[in-house]
């Protein structure tokens, strides 16, 4: 079965395609991908994951063609950070 595993830190985006056995879980695909060795900051007890933008659990069974995404924690408070598309954002009065 063919799946993809994606992760992006602030410097690099990685999307790996790999074959996994039928019945594999999201955790198994992430472990098989090697991303846990490549990015030491990934902690599956902390980082949330999704499939095509929908949050899922690590024990979710995969379907052929799924893209598993590993999400980073939000580091900016969206309530206090100016929007990028706001023309007045960042301007001093």
C-alpha positions as CSV (number, residue, x, y, z in Angstrom):
1,X,0.0,0.0,0.0
2,X,1.4,3.4,-0.9
3,X,1.2,6.3,1.6
4,X,3.0,9.6,2.2
5,X,4.3,11.1,5.4
6,X,4.8,14.9,5.6
7,X,6.5,17.1,8.1
8,X,7.8,20.7,8.0
9,X,10.0,22.5,10.4
10,X,10.7,26.2,10.0
11,X,13.5,25.6,7.5
12,X,12.5,22.5,5.5
13,X,9.5,20.7,4.2
14,X,9.7,16.9,3.8
15,X,7.2,14.6,2.1
16,X,8.2,11.0,1.8
17,X,6.3,8.4,-0.2
18,X,6.6,4.8,1.1
19,X,5.1,1.4,0.9
20,X,3.5,0.0,4.1
21,X,1.8,-3.4,4.7
22,X,-2.0,-3.5,4.4
23,X,-3.6,-2.7,7.8
24,X,-0.7,-0.4,8.9
25,X,-1.4,2.4,11.4
26,X,-0.4,6.1,11.1
27,X,2.2,5.4,13.9
28,X,3.7,2.5,12.0
29,X,4.0,4.6,8.8
30,X,5.6,7.5,10.6
31,X,8.1,5.1,12.3
32,X,8.9,3.4,9.0
33,X,9.4,6.8,7.2
34,X,12.5,7.6,9.2
35,X,11.3,11.1,10.0
36,X,11.6,10.5,13.8
37,X,15.4,10.0,13.3
38,X,15.7,12.9,10.9
39,X,13.8,15.4,13.1
40,X,14.6,15.0,16.8
41,X,12.0,17.6,17.8
42,X,9.1,15.3,16.7
43,X,7.5,13.7,19.8
44,X,4.5,11.6,19.0
45,X,3.2,12.1,22.5
46,X,3.1,15.8,21.9
47,X,2.8,16.4,18.1
48,X,-0.7,16.0,16.6
49,X,-1.1,14.2,13.3
50,X,-3.7,14.2,10.6
51,X,-4.6,12.6,7.3
52,X,-5.3,15.1,4.5
53,X,-5.8,17.9,7.1
54,X,-8.1,15.9,9.4
55,X,-6.9,15.2,12.9
56,X,-6.5,11.4,13.6
57,X,-5.1,9.2,16.3
58,X,-1.8,7.3,15.9
59,X,-3.7,4.0,15.8
60,X,-5.8,5.0,12.8
61,X,-5.6,2.4,10.1
62,X,-4.4,3.7,6.8
63,X,-5.9,3.5,3.3
64,X,-3.9,3.4,0.1
65,X,-2.9,6.9,-1.0
66,X,-3.2,8.5,2.5
67,X,-0.9,11.4,3.4
68,X,-0.1,11.4,7.1
69,X,0.9,14.9,8.3
70,X,2.8,15.6,11.5
71,X,1.9,19.0,12.9
72,X,4.2,21.3,14.9
73,X,2.8,23.1,18.0
74,X,1.6,26.6,17.4
75,X,4.3,29.0,18.6
76,X,2.4,32.3,18.1
77,X,-0.8,33.3,19.8
78,X,-3.3,33.9,17.0
79,X,-5.2,36.3,19.3
80,X,-2.3,38.7,19.7
81,X,-0.4,38.2,16.4
82,X,-1.3,40.6,13.6
83,X,-2.7,39.0,10.5
84,X,-0.4,39.1,7.4
85,X,-3.2,40.2,5.1
86,X,-4.1,43.2,7.3
87,X,-2.7,46.3,5.6
88,X,-2.4,48.0,9.0
89,X,-0.7,45.1,10.7
90,X,2.7,46.0,12.0
91,X,2.3,49.7,11.4
92,X,3.2,52.0,14.3
93,X,0.7,54.8,15.2
